[in-house]
């Protein structure tokens, strides 16, 4: 019951509203608007008034505040005064006395000027006066054509005052237009997702974690390849007879090395090399016009399983056609598998010859995957029997090349 009585007493109390007495030595509060940029909260503003002002002029104020770079000025009278059909008041509530002290609050708009531009403004005003004098001479002594041009220039002239009046609206429109503009990180992530590359992890700490190889070829597809007969071969021609693309030195050298090595054979690695070989044949031997004829595709790829044929069609065709993006996708997926079987470090020149691709194209594709491209070492060049070559190394965390905008560099 005690709590209820207390609440009833509280609700019965009324706030007493008191109109603050106007004091000549104390300035009332002001309500102001700022053009786009607000000053810091600790900036001090000083009000000014005429010493001999009486009547309505006694309430006229000019407010001024400045920082090291910017000046803010405003007034509640004259041409700069805001038109308002209502009065504003400011109140201060005293919890102890349960009173609300209120007082009138004049409203005004503050304009902003940059100190560094003041000298330029004065110079431009001198130029404007000179232009006005020349215009007067033209109107007095110029030809009819010159007078017509002067009148046209005057009608189309846009002054700084007109622009300053629209500045706050301009800031507001810019804010609305840019509120949904994505940040750089969001744009980079969106660009990475739009690239025709396998599923990837941007936060990968090692090359092995960078790409999901199952998004390139599934276990079902790999297991459908039988390397048993290939591993029985002892000659290069015998190995080539089991491959869809016989002209890849990259594949042939690695398969022959596995066959020549003693001990247990890594069958998953052999299957991966066989699948890369199928991708090479699919890129080089199968033309876009052949994709609508499944039998032609089967023959060109040396009759792989239905799982492999279905996977190729699903990943690399659009309505049974191969677009330029799909062509790049085949190569990018293939190069990701090649990196995985090469310790994520591969000499590109040999691959370029196998696939009939120019070095510029090879470099662009490997960089799209997040690789850095350097000169191959002397030993690496000796292994492929070339005097000089370039190698691609996958770097983590993944960083993809940025899309450049604008014209070419000069």
N, C-alpha and C positions, 0 to 999 in steps of 0.2 A: 504493500500500500504506500510505503514511503517513496518508492521510485515513481509511482504514478502521480503522487502529489507534486513531486519535484518537476516532472515533465509538464504537468498542467500549469505550474507557475512559469516555466520557461516559455511555453506557448502563448501565455497571456501577456508577456512583455512585448511591447511594440517599440520598433526602432524609431528614435526621435531624429527627424531631419532638420538640420540647422543650416541656414544660408550663411556662408562665411562673410564676415564684414570686409568690405573693400578697403584696403590700406594703400595709401599713395606711395609708400616706400617699398612695398612688396609687389613683385610682378606675379600676375596670375599664371597658371599653366597654359600651354599652347598645344594644340593638336596640329601636326604637320604631316605632309606627304613628301616622299623623296623620289626623285626621278631615276628609277632603276637601281642605283647603288646606294645602300644605306651606310651612314658613317658608323664608326665604332661607338659603343655605349658610353665611353668615357670622354667623348668630345664635348667641350663646353660651348654653348651658344649664348650670345649676348644680345638682349633687346635694346633698341634705341627708339627715342621719341623726341618730338620737338619740345624745346623748353617753354615756348610761349603758347603751346597748344591748349585750346579750351573747347568745351562742348564735345561734339562727336570726335573731333580731332585728337582729343586727349587719350582716346583708346587706340589710336593708330600706332602700330609698332612695325619696326623693321628689324629682322633677326639676322644675325651674322655668326658664322662659325667657320673655322678653317683648320686644315691639317697641313703637313709639310708640302703636299702636292695639290690639294683640292680646296676650293672655297664653296661654302653653302650659304645662299642668301635667300630671303623671302620677306614678304610683307602681307599685312591683312587689309591693305587699301591700295587704291590706284588700279592700273591695268593688270597688275600681277595678282590681284586678289581673287580668291576662289569664290564663285557664285554659290551661295547656299541659301536654301529656303527654310532652314531650321537652325536652331541654336544648340550648341553642345555644352554639356556640363561635365565636370569631373568631381567625383565624391571620394571622401576618405572615411572609412568606417572605423569607429573606436569600439572595440569589443568590451573594454572596461566600462565605458560610459553608455554603451549601447546607443551611440549616436552616429549619424551620417552627416558630415560636413560637406556641403556642395558649393561650387563656385562656377562661374562662366568660364569657358575655355575657347578662346578665339581659334579659328582654323585658318591655316595658310599653307601654301605650296612653296617648298624650297627648291631653288634651281641650283645646278652644279656647274662650276667652271674650273678648268685645269689651269694651274698657274703657268705651266710651261708653254701653254698656248696663248697666253695673254699678249706676249710680244708679237706673236704671229697674227693675232687678231687685230692689234693696232696697225700692223703693217698692211693687213688686208683692208682695213678701213681707209687707210690712205690711198690704197690702190682703187678702192671703190669710189672715193671722191674724185680721183683722176679720171676714172671711167665715166663718172657722171658728167664731168666737165667736157670730156670728148663727145659724149652723147648729146650734150646741149649744143656744142658747135655743129655736130652733124645735123641736128634738127633745124638749126638756123641757116646753115650754108650748104648742106649736103644735097645730093641729087635725090630724085624721087625714089630710086631703087635703094639708096643708102638709108633714107628715112624709113622705108618699109621694113628693112632689115632691123633697124634699131627698135622699131615698135614690136616686131616679133620677138627679139631678144628680151625686151622688157616684160612681155606677157609670159614668157617661159622661164623667167628667172626664179630660182629657188633660193631663198635666203636661209641663213643659219638659224634665225629665230623660228622660221617655220619648221625646220628640222628638230629643233630643241623641243617644240611643243609636242611633236610626235614621238619623242625619244622614249618616254615611259611606255607608250603603246608598243613601240618597236621591241623593247626589252621583253615585254610580256609575250608577244608573238613568237620571238626567238625561243623563249623558255618553253612555250607549248610545242613548238616544232621539234625541239631537240630532246624532249623528255623521254622519248622512246628510242633514241639513238643508242645502239649497243656500244658497250665499252670495248676497248682493244682486246682484252682477254676473251670476251664473249665472241668477238669477230674471229679471232684466231681459232677458237674451238669450233665455231661453225664452219670455217674454211676447211679445217682438218676433217670434219665429218663429211664434207662435200667431196673430198678427193676420192678417186676410184682406187683406194688402197684397202687392204684387208683390215679386219677388226684389230684395233690397237689400243695400247694403254699409254697415255701421255705421261703418266707418273712412273713408268717402268724404270727401275734402277739398273737393269742389265739388258743386253740385247735379246737374251732368251725370253724375257718377259714382255718385250715390246709388241710383238704381233701374235695373234691367235692363229696358229697354223691350221686348226680345224675349220676355220672359216674359208680356207683355200681348198683343202681336200679333206674329206672325212675318212675315218678309219675304214668304213665300208668300201669306199672307193680304192683305198690303198690295198686292202686285203683281197680285192678282186684281181689284183695283179699277181701273177705267179712267176717268181724269179728262178724256179727250180731248174728249168732247161737252160736258161741264160747262164747260170752259174756253172754249168757243166762245160761250157765252151772254153777253149784254150787260146783261140786266135781272135784277132780284131774283127775279121770278116764274119766269124761265127757269132760274135757279140752283136754286130750290126744287123745280122739277119733276124734278131728278135726285137729290134727297135723300130718305132714308127718314123723317127727322124735320124737317118744314118750319118748326117754330115755335122754333128756336134762334137767337136774335139773335147769340149768341156765335159760332156757326159761320157764319151768313150774312154778318155783317160782315167776317170774316176772308177768306172766299172772294171776296167782292166787291172787297176791297182787293187781293187777288192778281190778279184779272182786270183791274182798272183800272190796275195798275202796268205800266210799260213794261219791256221786256227779257225775258229768259228766265224762265219760270215754274218755281218749285220744286215739281216734281211729287210728291216724297216728302212734302212738307208738305201738299199738297192731298190726297193719299191718306190721310194721318194724320187730317186734318180730316174727311174722308168716313167714316173708320172710327169716329171719335168720335161722329159723327152717327148711325151705325148702333147704337152702344152706347146713345145717348140713346133711340132708338126702341125698342130691346130692353128698356130699363128702364121707359119710360113706356107704350108701346103694347102690348107683349106681356105678357099676364097669365099667372099661374102655371098656370091651367087650359089655356092655349094651347100649352104646351110639349110636350105629348104629341102634338100634331098638327103635323108638320113643315111642311105646306103653309100653315097659318095663320101660322107664324113667317116663312116665306119671303115671304108677301104683306105682312105688317106691316113687314118690313125692305126691301121693294122688290127682292126676288129677288137677294140677294147670292150669291156663289159657295159651293160645297159646303165649301170649306176654311174660310170664315168661319163658316158655320152649325155645322160640326163643332167649331170652336174655341170658339164661344159655349156650346155644349152641354157641352163637356168642362170648361170653366173655371167656369161659373156655374150648373150644375144638379146636383142630387143625386137620382138615380133619376127623372129627368124632372120634378122639382119644384124650386121656388125657395124656399129657406128665408130667414128674415130675415138670416142671415149671408151668404147668397149675394147678397141685394139690396145689402147694404153692400159686398160685394166688387165688384159691378159698378161702383158709384159710386167706390170707391177706385181701382180700375184706370183708370176713365175720367178721374178727376181727375189722376192721375199723367200721363197722356197730355196733358191740358189744360195742366198746368204745363210740360211739355216744349215745347209750341208757343207758350207765352206768356212765355218767358224765366224760368220758375220763379217768376213773380209774377203773380197773377191776382185780379181783383176778383170777389168771391164773389156779390154781390147779383144781378148779371145772370144768372149760372149758376143761382142759386136760383129765379129766375123762369122760366127755360127748363125746369127739371126739376120745378117745382111743389114745391120743398122749403123748409122753414122755415129762417131764419137760424141757429137753434140747432143744427139738424142739420148744416148746411153747416160751421159752425165746428168741431163735434165731429169730422167726417170729415177735414177738412184738418189738424187737429191730430194725428189718428191717423197721418197720413202724415209727421209731423215738421215741420209748418209753424207759423210764428208768425202770429198774426192781429192786424192793426193797422187803424187808420182809413186809408182811401184818401185820397190827396192831392186838392186842389181840381181839378187838371188831370185826374186819373183819373176823378173824379166827373163832370166836364164831358163827357168822352168818352162816358160811358154815359148822360148826361143825367139824373143824379140829384144831389140836394142833398148827400147823405151816403151813404157805403158803406164796406164793410170789404174788405180785401184779405188774401190768404194768400201768404206768402213761404216757400219751402222753405229750411231752414237746415241746414247741415252742420257737424260730423258729426251724423248723425241722432240725435234724442232723442225718444222716444215718451212720451206722457203716462203717469204712474204710476197703477196701480190703487189707489184708496183703499179702506181697510178701516174697519170700525166704522160708527157711526151718522152722521147728518148733522151738519154744524157748527151750533153754536148762536150 
